[in-house]
Amino acid sequence: MPDSLISPQIISGIAGAIGASLAFYVLKRKKLKIGEGKKMGLNFSTDNKCPSCGTDIPTFRRPKNFRQMMWGGWTCEKCGTEVDKWLKPVQPK
């Protein structure tokens, strides 16, 4: 085996990627909400519904504006309600 494949940098990179993947999987399984209510928080909950009409929020969302792209959020296709990542309604500006 070539020495370049056994270098400490390669092995630590692989170990870091495996560790990050495992941490993400555990957080997703536990449906944790890290920093709930804060702009920089993470919402791993999967049982999300529109607060107005009860429509399921898709797993993979398409942001409708810059705020949604940067900080998370969603606009309901059925009723047009815009919510942040914590499912609190947002007033349009």
N, CA and C atoms as an extended XYZ file, in Angstrom:
279
Properties=species:S:1:pos:R:3:atomname:S:1:resname:S:1:resid:I:1 pbc="F F F"
N         0.835       -1.178        0.000 N   MET     1
C         0.000        0.000        0.000 CA  MET     1
C         0.883        1.246        0.000 C   MET     1
N         0.564        2.240       -0.846 N   PRO     2
C         1.390        3.446       -0.863 CA  PRO     2
C         1.309        4.204        0.458 C   PRO     2
N         2.431        4.847        0.797 N   ASP     3
C         2.486        5.606        2.052 CA  ASP     3
C         1.513        6.780        2.065 C   ASP     3
N         1.159        7.315        0.901 N   SER     4
C         0.264        8.471        0.864 CA  SER     4
C        -1.150        8.127        1.323 C   SER     4
N        -1.534        6.846        1.221 N   LEU     5
C        -2.874        6.445        1.666 CA  LEU     5
C        -2.931        6.185        3.170 C   LEU     5
N        -1.771        6.092        3.806 N   ILE     6
C        -1.731        5.801        5.230 CA  ILE     6
C        -1.334        7.045        6.032 C   ILE     6
N        -1.282        8.190        5.405 N   SER     7
C        -0.843        9.397        6.102 CA  SER     7
C        -1.842        9.775        7.197 C   SER     7
N        -1.359       10.381        8.277 N   PRO     8
C        -2.242       10.778        9.378 CA  PRO     8
C        -3.328       11.761        8.955 C   PRO     8
N        -3.034       12.610        7.967 N   GLN     9
C        -4.030       13.575        7.517 CA  GLN     9
C        -5.211       12.873        6.861 C   GLN     9
N        -4.955       11.878        6.044 N   ILE    10
C        -6.027       11.133        5.373 CA  ILE    10
C        -6.875       10.393        6.407 C   ILE    10
N        -6.204        9.721        7.334 N   ILE    11
C        -6.926        8.941        8.344 CA  ILE    11
C        -7.750        9.858        9.250 C   ILE    11
N        -7.188       10.991        9.669 N   SER    12
C        -7.962       11.891       10.527 CA  SER    12
C        -9.117       12.530        9.756 C   SER    12
N        -8.944       12.791        8.476 N   GLY    13
C       -10.038       13.319        7.659 CA  GLY    13
C       -11.190       12.336        7.549 C   GLY    13
N       -10.845       11.076        7.330 N   ILE    14
C       -11.877       10.024        7.243 CA  ILE    14
C       -12.580        9.867        8.587 C   ILE    14
N       -11.801        9.852        9.672 N   ALA    15
C       -12.395        9.714       11.011 CA  ALA    15
C       -13.307       10.898       11.323 C   ALA    15
N       -12.908       12.112       10.937 N   GLY    16
C       -13.743       13.291       11.166 CA  GLY    16
C       -15.043       13.228       10.389 C   GLY    16
N       -14.978       12.776        9.144 N   ALA    17
C       -16.191       12.654        8.326 CA  ALA    17
C       -17.138       11.614        8.903 C   ALA    17
N       -16.596       10.504        9.358 N   ILE    18
C       -17.439        9.459        9.969 CA  ILE    18
C       -18.063        9.980       11.257 C   ILE    18
N       -17.267       10.680       12.077 N   GLY    19
C       -17.791       11.232       13.331 CA  GLY    19
C       -18.886       12.264       13.104 C   GLY    19
N       -18.695       13.155       12.133 N   ALA    20
C       -19.706       14.169       11.835 CA  ALA    20
C       -20.981       13.519       11.314 C   ALA    20
N       -20.851       12.519       10.468 N   SER    21
C       -22.019       11.810        9.931 CA  SER    21
C       -22.778       11.111       11.046 C   SER    21
N       -22.048       10.492       11.962 N   LEU    22
C       -22.687        9.806       13.082 CA  LEU    22
C       -23.411       10.789       13.988 C   LEU    22
N       -22.797       11.928       14.274 N   ALA    23
C       -23.436       12.941       15.119 CA  ALA    23
C       -24.712       13.465       14.464 C   ALA    23
N       -24.668       13.745       13.166 N   PHE    24
C       -25.853       14.221       12.459 CA  PHE    24
C       -26.961       13.174       12.507 C   PHE    24
N       -26.628       11.901       12.319 N   TYR    25
C       -27.611       10.821       12.349 CA  TYR    25
C       -28.280       10.730       13.722 C   TYR    25
N       -27.485       10.813       14.784 N   VAL    26
C       -28.042       10.723       16.142 CA  VAL    26
C       -28.965       11.902       16.413 C   VAL    26
N       -28.549       13.118       16.046 N   LEU    27
C       -29.397       14.298       16.254 CA  LEU    27
C       -30.704       14.174       15.481 C   LEU    27
N       -30.635       13.680       14.270 N   LYS    28
C       -31.836       13.528       13.435 CA  LYS    28
C       -32.779       12.486       14.041 C   LYS    28
N       -32.238       11.389       14.527 N   ARG    29
C       -33.071       10.329       15.110 CA  ARG    29
C       -33.780       10.796       16.378 C   ARG    29
N       -33.113       11.607       17.180 N   LYS    30
C       -33.704       12.070       18.432 CA  LYS    30
C       -34.615       13.270       18.244 C   LYS    30
N       -34.673       13.825       17.023 N   LYS    31
C       -35.526       14.969       16.699 CA  LYS    31
C       -35.266       16.138       17.647 C   LYS    31
N       -34.001       16.417       17.868 N   LEU    32
C       -33.615       17.480       18.787 CA  LEU    32
C       -33.823       18.856       18.177 C   LEU    32
N       -34.019       19.825       19.029 N   LYS    33
C       -34.094       21.226       18.629 CA  LYS    33
C       -33.020       21.957       19.425 C   LYS    33
N       -31.913       22.263       18.770 N   ILE    34
C       -30.786       22.898       19.427 CA  ILE    34
C       -30.938       24.412       19.321 C   ILE    34
N       -30.899       25.089       20.446 N   GLY    35
C       -31.044       26.546       20.455 CA  GLY    35
C       -32.431       26.975       20.024 C   GLY    35
N       -33.447       26.319       20.526 N   GLU    36
C       -34.819       26.571       20.075 CA  GLU    36
C       -35.205       28.037       20.209 C   GLU    36
N       -35.759       28.576       19.144 N   GLY    37
C       -36.210       29.954       19.111 CA  GLY    37
C       -35.137       30.938       18.683 C   GLY    37
N       -33.907       30.484       18.549 N   LYS    38
C       -32.818       31.377       18.163 CA  LYS    38
C       -32.550       31.277       16.665 C   LYS    38
N       -32.022       32.338       16.110 N   LYS    39
C       -31.776       32.408       14.681 CA  LYS    39
C       -30.772       31.356       14.203 C   LYS    39
N       -29.738       31.091       14.990 N   MET    40
C       -28.689       30.160       14.592 CA  MET    40
C       -28.948       28.729       15.053 C   MET    40
N       -30.104       28.432       15.634 N   GLY    41
C       -30.396       27.102       16.139 CA  GLY    41
C       -30.615       26.091       15.024 C   GLY    41
N       -30.734       24.829       15.419 N   LEU    42
C       -30.987       23.738       14.483 CA  LEU    42
C       -32.257       23.009       14.889 C   LEU    42
N       -33.155       22.791       13.944 N   ASN    43
C       -34.399       22.085       14.204 CA  ASN    43
C       -34.361       20.763       13.449 C   ASN    43
N       -34.183       19.657       14.170 N   PHE    44
C       -34.124       18.338       13.560 CA  PHE    44
C       -35.465       17.617       13.618 C   PHE    44
N       -36.511       18.266       14.062 N   SER    45
C       -37.830       17.647       14.160 CA  SER    45
C       -38.372       17.362       12.763 C   SER    45
N       -39.036       16.213       12.606 N   THR    46
C       -39.560       15.819       11.293 CA  THR    46
C       -41.084       15.837       11.222 C   THR    46
N       -41.749       16.016       12.338 N   ASP    47
C       -43.214       15.997       12.348 CA  ASP    47
C       -43.745       17.434       12.326 C   ASP    47
N       -43.436       18.148       11.249 N   ASN    48
C       -43.798       19.562       11.131 CA  ASN    48
C       -45.011       19.755       10.236 C   ASN    48
N       -45.913       20.624       10.668 N   LYS    49
C       -47.116       20.958        9.904 CA  LYS    49
C       -47.317       22.470        9.927 C   LYS    49
N       -47.979       22.983        8.899 N   CYS    50
C       -48.309       24.405        8.837 CA  CYS    50
C       -49.196       24.751       10.032 C   CYS    50
N       -48.875       25.816       10.784 N   PRO    51
C       -49.690       26.170       11.945 CA  PRO    51
C       -51.092       26.654       11.572 C   PRO    51
N       -51.298       27.101       10.327 N   SER    52
C       -52.608       27.608        9.921 CA  SER    52
C       -53.535       26.528        9.391 C   SER    52
N       -53.037       25.712        8.449 N   CYS    53
C       -53.934       24.755        7.786 CA  CYS    53
C       -53.579       23.292        8.032 C   CYS    53
N       -52.414       23.008        8.644 N   GLY    54
C       -52.048       21.637        8.958 CA  GLY    54
C       -51.386       20.870        7.822 C   GLY    54
N       -51.024       21.534        6.737 N   THR    55
C       -50.337       20.884        5.620 CA  THR    55
C       -48.948       20.446        6.062 C   THR    55
N       -48.545       19.223        5.674 N   ASP    56
C       -47.210       18.735        6.011 CA  ASP    56
C       -46.147       19.576        5.328 C   ASP    56
N       -45.082       19.876        6.063 N   ILE    57
C       -43.944       20.600        5.502 CA  ILE    57
C       -43.027       19.572        4.856 C   ILE    57
N       -42.629       19.790        3.597 N   PRO    58
C       -41.771       18.804        2.934 CA  PRO    58
C       -40.388       18.725        3.581 C   PRO    58
N       -39.784       17.554        3.488 N   THR    59
C       -38.452       17.351        4.056 CA  THR    59
C       -37.434       18.252        3.374 C   THR    59
N       -37.496       18.327        2.061 N   PHE    60
C       -36.586       19.178        1.300 CA  PHE    60
C       -37.374       20.385        0.814 C   PHE    60
N       -37.081       21.533        1.374 N   ARG    61
C       -37.837       22.738        1.060 CA  ARG    61
C       -37.108       23.567        0.016 C   ARG    61
N       -37.850       24.414       -0.664 N   ARG    62
C       -37.284       25.376       -1.612 CA  ARG    62
C       -37.549       26.761       -1.057 C   ARG    62
N       -36.480       27.498       -0.659 N   PRO    63
C       -36.693       28.827       -0.077 CA  PRO    63
C       -37.329       29.781       -1.078 C   PRO    63
N       -38.260       30.599       -0.590 N   LYS    64
C       -38.966       31.561       -1.436 CA  LYS    64
C       -38.341       32.955       -1.384 C   LYS    64
N       -37.496       33.215       -0.362 N   ASN    65
C       -36.866       34.526       -0.242 CA  ASN    65
C       -35.500       34.387        0.441 C   ASN    65
N       -34.795       35.500        0.537 N   PHE    66
C       -33.438       35.488        1.095 CA  PHE    66
C       -33.433       35.069        2.559 C   PHE    66
N       -34.411       35.552        3.343 N   ARG    67
C       -34.465       35.192        4.761 CA  ARG    67
C       -34.609       33.690        4.945 C   ARG    67
N       -35.460       33.058        4.154 N   GLN    68
C       -35.632       31.611        4.247 CA  GLN    68
C       -34.359       30.880        3.828 C   GLN    68
N       -33.668       31.413        2.850 N   MET    69
C       -32.444       30.778        2.391 CA  MET    69
C       -31.362       30.834        3.485 C   MET    69
N       -31.254       31.977        4.161 N   MET    70
C       -30.204       32.151        5.170 CA  MET    70
C       -30.551       31.508        6.517 C   MET    70
N       -31.775       31.662        6.984 N   TRP    71
C       -32.108       31.287        8.359 CA  TRP    71
C       -33.135       30.174        8.471 C   TRP    71
N       -33.599       29.628        7.369 N   GLY    72
C       -34.599       28.571        7.421 CA  GLY    72
C       -35.998       29.144        7.409 C   GLY    72
N       -36.930       28.306        7.153 N   GLY    73
C       -38.311       28.735        7.096 CA  GLY    73
C       -39.001       28.122        5.899 C   GLY    73
N       -40.257       28.451        5.736 N   TRP    74
C       -41.058       27.797        4.714 CA  TRP    74
C       -42.301       28.622        4.453 C   TRP    74
N       -42.799       28.576        3.219 N   THR    75
C       -44.063       29.198        2.862 CA  THR    75
C       -45.024       28.092        2.449 C   THR    75
N       -46.178       28.035        3.094 N   CYS    76
C       -47.163       26.992        2.806 CA  CYS    76
C       -47.702       27.152        1.383 C   CYS    76
N       -47.692       26.080        0.635 N   GLU    77
C       -48.209       26.099       -0.740 CA  GLU    77
C       -49.736       26.236       -0.757 C   GLU    77
N       -50.381       25.762        0.298 N   LYS    78
C       -51.847       25.742        0.326 CA  LYS    78
C       -52.446       27.079        0.776 C   LYS    78
N       -51.950       27.620        1.906 N   CYS    79
C       -52.575       28.832        2.451 CA  CYS    79
C       -51.673       30.070        2.369 C   CYS    79
N       -50.381       29.909        2.028 N   GLY    80
C       -49.489       31.048        1.877 CA  GLY    80
C       -48.872       31.566        3.165 C   GLY    80
N       -49.083       30.877        4.288 N   THR    81
C       -48.500       31.297        5.559 CA  THR    81
C       -46.988       31.095        5.514 C   THR    81
N       -46.238       32.123        5.928 N   GLU    82
C       -44.779       32.007        5.985 CA  GLU    82
C       -44.370       31.793        7.435 C   GLU    82
N       -43.561       30.755        7.694 N   VAL    83
C       -43.104       30.444        9.045 CA  VAL    83
C       -41.584       30.382        9.064 C   VAL    83
N       -41.005       30.594       10.277 N   ASP    84
C       -39.568       30.432       10.420 CA  ASP    84
C       -39.266       28.954       10.687 C   ASP    84
N       -38.006       28.632       10.967 N   LYS    85
C       -37.635       27.233       11.170 CA  LYS    85
C       -38.253       26.619       12.422 C   LYS    85
N       -38.773       27.461       13.323 N   TRP    86
C       -39.413       26.966       14.544 CA  TRP    86
C       -40.937       26.921       14.396 C   TRP    86
N       -41.435       27.127       13.171 N   LEU    87
C       -42.865       27.086       12.826 CA  LEU    87
C       -43.664       28.213       13.470 C   LEU    87
N       -43.009       29.337       13.719 N   LYS    88
C       -43.701       30.533       14.193 CA  LYS    88
C       -43.979       31.419       12.988 C   LYS    88
N       -45.222       31.896       12.823 N   PRO    89
C       -45.534       32.746       11.671 CA  PRO    89
C       -44.659       34.000       11.612 C   PRO    89
N       -44.273       34.369       10.404 N   VAL    90
C       -43.418       35.525       10.166 CA  VAL    90
C       -44.235       36.581        9.435 C   VAL    90
N       -44.121       37.820        9.884 N   GLN    91
C       -44.834       38.917        9.215 CA  GLN    91
C       -44.038       39.328        7.974 C   GLN    91
N       -44.665       39.344        6.797 N   PRO    92
C       -43.932       39.765        5.599 CA  PRO    92
C       -43.525       41.232        5.690 C   PRO    92
N       -42.331       41.532        5.142 N   LYS    93
C       -41.837       42.916        5.200 CA  LYS    93
C       -42.037       43.600        3.888 C   LYS    93
